[in-house]
Amino acid sequence: QVQLVESGGGLVQAGGSLRLSCVASGSIASFIAMGWYRGEPGTQRELVARITESGRTFYPDSVKGRFTISRNYAKNMLYLQMDNLSPGDTAEYYCRAGGCSGAVCQNSSWGRGTTLPVSS
């Protein structure tokens, strides 16, 4: 199973920008989808960005226009560019590989998370 490690979290002021990175221990080309989620330990995680194998992206309204997901197959990396951050974006951010796309499902792998505190 591929291992995922997030990085890039850290304190940022409201209105600022930050880019999170997720490196995979193996090729990400076989995953039907990858995504970024956020939440607090012990709570249900919220999807904030998703990209499918075909390159189609999805964002919930809460981050649409502010967050951008991208990937680099050559480096086995997934990114999340976050702009115009607000204190409401404060959370632990997790990288996920796999899951379901339409009727096709794969086992999921999760990273351990990176912390993003946003100060007002």
C-alpha positions in Angstrom: 0.0 0.0 0.0 1.3 3.4 -0.9 2.4 5.7 1.9 1.4 9.4 1.8 3.2 12.2 3.7 1.9 15.7 3.9 3.9 18.8 4.4 3.6 22.6 4.2 1.4 23.4 7.1 2.1 26.2 9.5 0.8 29.4 11.0 -0.6 31.9 8.4 -2.4 35.1 8.8 -5.9 35.6 7.5 -5.8 36.6 3.9 -2.6 34.8 3.3 -1.7 31.9 1.1 -0.1 28.5 1.6 0.7 25.5 -0.5 0.4 22.0 0.9 2.3 19.1 -0.6 1.7 15.3 -0.4 4.4 12.9 -1.5 3.6 9.3 -2.3 6.0 6.4 -1.8 5.0 5.0 -5.2 3.4 6.0 -8.5 0.2 8.0 -8.2 -0.7 7.3 -11.8 -2.9 4.3 -11.0 -5.2 6.1 -8.6 -8.6 6.9 -9.9 -8.8 9.9 -7.6 -6.8 11.8 -5.1 -8.0 14.5 -2.7 -7.4 16.7 0.2 -9.6 16.6 3.4 -9.6 18.5 6.6 -10.8 18.0 10.1 -9.9 17.6 13.7 -8.7 14.3 15.1 -11.6 12.1 16.0 -14.1 14.0 13.8 -15.4 13.3 10.3 -13.2 14.7 7.7 -14.5 17.2 5.2 -13.5 17.0 1.5 -11.9 20.3 0.3 -10.5 19.3 -3.1 -10.5 16.2 -5.3 -9.0 15.4 -8.7 -9.8 12.3 -10.7 -7.6 10.3 -13.0 -9.0 12.2 -16.0 -8.1 15.5 -14.4 -11.6 16.6 -13.4 -11.6 18.6 -10.2 -14.2 19.2 -7.5 -14.4 21.8 -4.7 -17.1 22.4 -2.1 -18.6 25.9 -2.0 -16.7 26.7 1.1 -13.3 26.7 -0.7 -14.3 27.1 -4.4 -12.3 29.9 -6.0 -9.7 29.9 -3.1 -8.2 26.4 -3.2 -6.6 24.7 -6.2 -5.6 21.0 -6.4 -2.9 19.8 -8.7 -0.6 16.9 -9.1 2.8 16.0 -10.6 3.0 12.4 -11.9 6.8 12.6 -12.4 7.3 13.5 -8.8 4.4 11.5 -7.3 3.2 14.6 -5.7 -0.2 16.1 -4.9 -0.6 19.8 -4.1 -3.2 22.1 -2.6 -2.8 25.8 -3.2 -4.8 27.8 -0.7 -5.4 31.5 -1.1 -7.3 34.1 0.9 -7.3 31.9 4.0 -9.5 32.6 6.9 -9.6 31.4 10.5 -12.4 29.0 9.4 -9.8 27.1 7.4 -7.9 26.2 10.5 -7.8 22.4 10.6 -5.6 19.3 10.2 -5.3 18.7 6.4 -5.0 15.1 5.1 -4.1 13.7 1.7 -6.0 10.7 0.3 -5.4 8.4 -2.6 -7.9 6.0 -4.0 -11.6 5.8 -3.1 -14.4 5.8 -5.6 -15.0 7.5 -9.0 -18.3 6.6 -10.4 -18.8 2.9 -10.0 -15.1 2.1 -9.7 -13.6 1.9 -6.2 -10.1 1.3 -4.9 -8.7 0.9 -1.5 -7.8 4.2 0.1 -4.5 5.4 1.6 -4.3 8.4 3.9 -1.5 10.5 5.1 -1.1 11.5 8.8 -2.0 15.1 8.2 -0.4 18.5 8.4 -1.6 21.3 10.7 -2.8 24.6 9.4 -3.6 27.3 11.9 -4.9 30.6 10.5 -4.8 33.6 12.7 -7.2 36.5 12.5 
